[in-house]
């Protein structure tokens, strides 16, 4: 085998390894983001549940101007 061919093959292997590492990192980040979204949705549902038994009209005339 030619030395240049071996060097090219090694460079391609290194590039493939880097791409695989980046893909794995991106997949982990995606899973972390999905878990965070689930937590936000769970918290929102808990807040809605606590407001479900509030009397009608509460907060209707709330003035939030500064």
N, CA, C and O atoms as CSV, one atom per row, in Angstrom:
chain,resi,resn,atom,element,x,y,z
A,1,UNK,N,N,0.834,-1.185,0.000
A,1,UNK,CA,C,0.000,0.000,0.000
A,1,UNK,C,C,0.875,1.244,0.000
A,1,UNK,O,O,1.972,1.273,0.559
A,2,UNK,N,N,0.365,2.221,-0.623
A,2,UNK,CA,C,1.060,3.500,-0.719
A,2,UNK,C,C,0.929,4.255,0.611
A,2,UNK,O,O,-0.103,4.170,1.277
A,3,UNK,N,N,1.957,4.975,0.983
A,3,UNK,CA,C,1.949,5.746,2.232
A,3,UNK,C,C,0.850,6.798,2.203
A,3,UNK,O,O,0.202,7.041,3.221
A,4,UNK,N,N,0.633,7.422,1.061
A,4,UNK,CA,C,-0.409,8.449,0.943
A,4,UNK,C,C,-1.797,7.835,1.138
A,4,UNK,O,O,-2.672,8.455,1.744
A,5,UNK,N,N,-1.998,6.626,0.628
A,5,UNK,CA,C,-3.288,5.953,0.782
A,5,UNK,C,C,-3.556,5.619,2.250
A,5,UNK,O,O,-4.680,5.748,2.734
A,6,UNK,N,N,-2.513,5.192,2.939
A,6,UNK,CA,C,-2.650,4.876,4.366
A,6,UNK,C,C,-2.966,6.149,5.150
A,6,UNK,O,O,-3.823,6.133,6.033
A,7,UNK,N,N,-2.295,7.227,4.843
A,7,UNK,CA,C,-2.543,8.503,5.528
A,7,UNK,C,C,-3.956,9.002,5.258
A,7,UNK,O,O,-4.623,9.517,6.155
A,8,UNK,N,N,-4.408,8.847,4.018
A,8,UNK,CA,C,-5.765,9.267,3.667
A,8,UNK,C,C,-6.798,8.430,4.411
A,8,UNK,O,O,-7.794,8.960,4.902
A,9,UNK,N,N,-6.562,7.135,4.492
A,9,UNK,CA,C,-7.480,6.245,5.200
A,9,UNK,C,C,-7.533,6.591,6.684
A,9,UNK,O,O,-8.607,6.573,7.286
A,10,UNK,N,N,-6.398,6.902,7.269
A,10,UNK,CA,C,-6.361,7.265,8.690
A,10,UNK,C,C,-7.071,8.597,8.930
A,10,UNK,O,O,-7.774,8.749,9.929
A,11,UNK,N,N,-6.896,9.546,8.040
A,11,UNK,CA,C,-7.575,10.839,8.175
A,11,UNK,C,C,-9.082,10.660,8.052
A,11,UNK,O,O,-9.845,11.288,8.786
A,12,UNK,N,N,-9.514,9.808,7.128
A,12,UNK,CA,C,-10.947,9.549,6.956
A,12,UNK,C,C,-11.512,8.849,8.186
A,12,UNK,O,O,-12.627,9.151,8.611
A,13,UNK,N,N,-10.762,7.926,8.757
A,13,UNK,CA,C,-11.214,7.231,9.962
A,13,UNK,C,C,-11.355,8.205,11.126
A,13,UNK,O,O,-12.317,8.136,11.891
A,14,UNK,N,N,-10.391,9.112,11.254
A,14,UNK,CA,C,-10.443,10.112,12.326
A,14,UNK,C,C,-11.648,11.032,12.136
A,14,UNK,O,O,-12.322,11.376,13.107
A,15,UNK,N,N,-11.925,11.433,10.894
A,15,UNK,CA,C,-13.084,12.284,10.616
A,15,UNK,C,C,-14.374,11.545,10.949
A,15,UNK,O,O,-15.300,12.134,11.506
A,16,UNK,N,N,-14.442,10.269,10.616
A,16,UNK,CA,C,-15.623,9.459,10.942
A,16,UNK,C,C,-15.824,9.328,12.435
A,16,UNK,O,O,-16.953,9.373,12.925
A,17,UNK,N,N,-14.728,9.166,13.158
A,17,UNK,CA,C,-14.800,9.061,14.620
A,17,UNK,C,C,-15.317,10.371,15.212
A,17,UNK,O,O,-16.147,10.356,16.121
A,18,UNK,N,N,-14.835,11.492,14.707
A,18,UNK,CA,C,-15.287,12.796,15.183
A,18,UNK,C,C,-16.767,12.986,14.896
A,18,UNK,O,O,-17.504,13.489,15.745
A,19,UNK,N,N,-17.210,12.590,13.709
A,19,UNK,CA,C,-18.624,12.715,13.371
A,19,UNK,C,C,-19.485,11.854,14.288
A,19,UNK,O,O,-20.565,12.275,14.702
A,20,UNK,N,N,-19.020,10.668,14.602
A,20,UNK,CA,C,-19.765,9.781,15.494
A,20,UNK,C,C,-19.863,10.382,16.896
A,20,UNK,O,O,-20.917,10.321,17.529
A,21,UNK,N,N,-18.772,10.958,17.373
A,21,UNK,CA,C,-18.786,11.581,18.698
A,21,UNK,C,C,-19.749,12.758,18.730
A,21,UNK,O,O,-20.499,12.929,19.691
A,22,UNK,N,N,-19.728,13.575,17.671
A,22,UNK,CA,C,-20.640,14.718,17.622
A,22,UNK,C,C,-22.090,14.270,17.541
A,22,UNK,O,O,-22.958,14.877,18.169
A,23,UNK,N,N,-22.365,13.223,16.783
A,23,UNK,CA,C,-23.732,12.705,16.680
A,23,UNK,C,C,-24.221,12.194,18.031
A,23,UNK,O,O,-25.366,12.440,18.409
A,24,UNK,N,N,-23.371,11.492,18.752
A,24,UNK,CA,C,-23.747,10.995,20.074
A,24,UNK,C,C,-24.011,12.150,21.036
A,24,UNK,O,O,-24.956,12.096,21.823
A,25,UNK,N,N,-23.193,13.179,20.980
A,25,UNK,CA,C,-23.369,14.353,21.841
A,25,UNK,C,C,-24.693,15.053,21.529
A,25,UNK,O,O,-25.415,15.464,22.437
A,26,UNK,N,N,-25.007,15.186,20.228
A,26,UNK,CA,C,-26.247,15.837,19.834
A,26,UNK,C,C,-27.465,15.021,20.274
A,26,UNK,O,O,-28.479,15.591,20.677
A,27,UNK,N,N,-27.372,13.706,20.198
A,27,UNK,CA,C,-28.480,12.857,20.642
A,27,UNK,C,C,-28.702,12.999,22.144
A,27,UNK,O,O,-29.843,13.042,22.605
A,28,UNK,N,N,-27.606,13.073,22.910
A,28,UNK,CA,C,-27.737,13.249,24.361
A,28,UNK,C,C,-28.354,14.603,24.681
A,28,UNK,O,O,-29.192,14.709,25.577
A,29,UNK,N,N,-27.944,15.645,23.951
A,29,UNK,CA,C,-28.513,16.968,24.175
A,29,UNK,C,C,-30.001,16.974,23.842
A,29,UNK,O,O,-30.786,17.627,24.530
A,30,UNK,N,N,-30.393,16.260,22.802
A,30,UNK,CA,C,-31.785,16.173,22.413
A,30,UNK,C,C,-32.597,15.475,23.500
A,30,UNK,O,O,-33.698,15.917,23.828
A,31,UNK,N,N,-32.068,14.396,24.058
A,31,UNK,CA,C,-32.761,13.695,25.137
A,31,UNK,C,C,-32.891,14.572,26.377
A,31,UNK,O,O,-33.927,14.556,27.043
A,32,UNK,N,N,-31.847,15.336,26.690
A,32,UNK,CA,C,-31.898,16.240,27.835
A,32,UNK,C,C,-32.954,17.322,27.624
A,32,UNK,O,O,-33.676,17.678,28.556
A,33,UNK,N,N,-33.044,17.842,26.404
A,33,UNK,CA,C,-34.036,18.870,26.097
A,33,UNK,C,C,-35.448,18.297,26.200
A,33,UNK,O,O,-36.354,18.964,26.701
A,34,UNK,N,N,-35.637,17.082,25.738
A,34,UNK,CA,C,-36.955,16.461,25.839
A,34,UNK,C,C,-37.344,16.249,27.301
A,34,UNK,O,O,-38.502,16.445,27.669
A,35,UNK,N,N,-36.390,15.853,28.128
A,35,UNK,CA,C,-36.676,15.665,29.545
A,35,UNK,C,C,-37.048,16.990,30.206
A,35,UNK,O,O,-37.931,17.034,31.062
A,36,UNK,N,N,-36.379,18.061,29.813
A,36,UNK,CA,C,-36.691,19.375,30.372
A,36,UNK,C,C,-38.091,19.814,29.959
A,36,UNK,O,O,-38.813,20.408,30.760
A,37,UNK,N,N,-38.477,19.532,28.732
A,37,UNK,CA,C,-39.822,19.892,28.271
A,37,UNK,C,C,-40.872,19.121,29.057
A,37,UNK,O,O,-41.907,19.680,29.419
A,38,UNK,N,N,-40.621,17.860,29.322
A,38,UNK,CA,C,-41.558,17.060,30.118
A,38,UNK,C,C,-41.705,17.657,31.512
A,38,UNK,O,O,-42.816,17.725,32.038
A,39,UNK,N,N,-40.608,18.089,32.114
A,39,UNK,CA,C,-40.679,18.699,33.441
A,39,UNK,C,C,-41.495,19.986,33.419
A,39,UNK,O,O,-42.281,20.238,34.332
A,40,UNK,N,N,-41.313,20.798,32.385
A,40,UNK,CA,C,-42.077,22.047,32.274
A,40,UNK,C,C,-43.562,21.749,32.109
A,40,UNK,O,O,-44.401,22.403,32.729
A,41,UNK,N,N,-43.889,20.768,31.280
A,41,UNK,CA,C,-45.293,20.411,31.084
A,41,UNK,C,C,-45.915,19.866,32.360
A,41,UNK,O,O,-47.067,20.173,32.667
A,42,UNK,N,N,-45.169,19.062,33.105
A,42,UNK,CA,C,-45.676,18.551,34.379
A,42,UNK,C,C,-45.930,19.679,35.374
A,42,UNK,O,O,-46.940,19.673,36.077
A,43,UNK,N,N,-45.016,20.647,35.434
A,43,UNK,CA,C,-45.189,21.787,36.335
A,43,UNK,C,C,-46.387,22.625,35.915
A,43,UNK,O,O,-47.145,23.093,36.764
A,44,UNK,N,N,-46.562,22.818,34.618
A,44,UNK,CA,C,-47.706,23.590,34.129
A,44,UNK,C,C,-49.012,22.886,34.472
A,44,UNK,O,O,-49.982,23.535,34.866
A,45,UNK,N,N,-49.046,21.575,34.328
A,45,UNK,CA,C,-50.254,20.820,34.663
A,45,UNK,C,C,-50.544,20.923,36.158
A,45,UNK,O,O,-51.703,21.041,36.554
A,46,UNK,N,N,-49.512,20.881,36.983
A,46,UNK,CA,C,-49.713,21.013,38.429
A,46,UNK,C,C,-50.274,22.396,38.769
A,46,UNK,O,O,-51.133,22.518,39.642
A,47,UNK,N,N,-49.793,23.435,38.084
A,47,UNK,CA,C,-50.312,24.784,38.329
A,47,UNK,C,C,-51.759,24.910,37.884
A,47,UNK,O,O,-52.561,25.548,38.566
A,48,UNK,N,N,-52.101,24.315,36.758
A,48,UNK,CA,C,-53.479,24.362,36.278
A,48,UNK,C,C,-54.394,23.630,37.252
A,48,UNK,O,O,-55.504,24.086,37.527
A,49,UNK,N,N,-53.935,22.502,37.771
A,49,UNK,CA,C,-54.740,21.732,38.716
A,49,UNK,C,C,-55.023,22.528,39.985
A,49,UNK,O,O,-56.114,22.424,40.545
A,50,UNK,N,N,-54.059,23.322,40.450
A,50,UNK,CA,C,-54.292,24.104,41.663
A,50,UNK,C,C,-55.240,25.269,41.409
A,50,UNK,O,O,-55.911,25.725,42.335
A,51,UNK,N,N,-55.310,25.756,40.185
A,51,UNK,CA,C,-56.206,26.857,39.860
A,51,UNK,C,C,-57.593,26.375,39.433
A,51,UNK,O,O,-58.497,27.189,39.247
A,52,UNK,N,N,-57.767,25.085,39.278
A,52,UNK,CA,C,-59.036,24.551,38.795
A,52,UNK,C,C,-60.167,24.767,39.788
A,52,UNK,O,O,-61.326,24.862,39.383
A,53,UNK,N,N,-59.860,24.846,41.074
A,53,UNK,CA,C,-60.912,24.983,42.075
A,53,UNK,C,C,-61.032,26.410,42.610
A,53,UNK,O,O,-61.568,26.612,43.699
A,54,UNK,N,N,-60.544,27.398,41.868
A,54,UNK,CA,C,-60.686,28.800,42.257
A,54,UNK,C,C,-62.073,29.269,41.845
A,54,UNK,O,O,-62.597,28.855,40.810
A,55,UNK,N,N,-62.660,30.130,42.656
A,55,UNK,CA,C,-64.009,30.627,42.373
A,55,UNK,C,C,-64.051,31.358,41.030
A,55,UNK,O,O,-63.059,31.962,40.622
A,56,UNK,N,N,-65.182,31.306,40.351
A,56,UNK,CA,C,-65.311,32.013,39.065
A,56,UNK,C,C,-65.126,33.515,39.240
A,56,UNK,O,O,-65.627,34.093,40.204
A,57,UNK,N,N,-64.413,34.148,38.320
A,57,UNK,CA,C,-64.232,35.582,38.345
A,57,UNK,C,C,-62.987,36.051,39.091
A,57,UNK,O,O,-62.658,37.237,39.048
A,58,UNK,N,N,-62.296,35.155,39.766
A,58,UNK,CA,C,-61.097,35.536,40.508
A,58,UNK,C,C,-60.010,35.929,39.513
A,58,UNK,O,O,-59.691,35.165,38.602
A,59,UNK,N,N,-59.450,37.109,39.688
A,59,UNK,CA,C,-58.389,37.583,38.834
A,59,UNK,C,C,-58.865,38.270,37.574
A,59,UNK,O,O,-58.056,38.667,36.735
A,60,UNK,N,N,-60.172,38.412,37.434
A,60,UNK,CA,C,-60.711,39.008,36.217
A,60,UNK,C,C,-60.383,40.495,36.121
A,60,UNK,O,O,-60.089,40.992,35.034
A,61,UNK,N,N,-60.428,41.200,37.227
A,61,UNK,CA,C,-60.219,42.651,37.242
A,61,UNK,C,C,-58.847,42.995,37.791
A,61,UNK,O,O,-58.705,44.017,38.463
A,62,UNK,N,N,-57.860,42.206,37.538
A,62,UNK,CA,C,-56.518,42.411,38.054
A,62,UNK,C,C,-55.823,43.500,37.237
A,62,UNK,O,O,-55.722,43.401,36.014
A,63,UNK,N,N,-55.342,44.544,37.926
A,63,UNK,CA,C,-54.640,45.647,37.268
A,63,UNK,C,C,-53.153,45.437,37.438
A,63,UNK,O,O,-52.634,45.533,38.550
A,64,UNK,N,N,-52.462,45.150,36.351
A,64,UNK,CA,C,-51.017,44.896,36.441
A,64,UNK,C,C,-50.195,46.044,35.880
A,64,UNK,O,O,-48.993,45.895,35.660
A,65,UNK,N,N,-50.833,47.200,35.643
A,65,UNK,CA,C,-50.087,48.335,35.117
A,65,UNK,C,C,-49.192,48.915,36.191
A,65,UNK,O,O,-49.498,48.831,37.380
A,66,UNK,N,N,-48.091,49.501,35.771
A,66,UNK,CA,C,-47.116,50.039,36.732
A,66,UNK,C,C,-47.137,51.544,36.680
A,66,UNK,O,O,-46.392,52.198,37.409
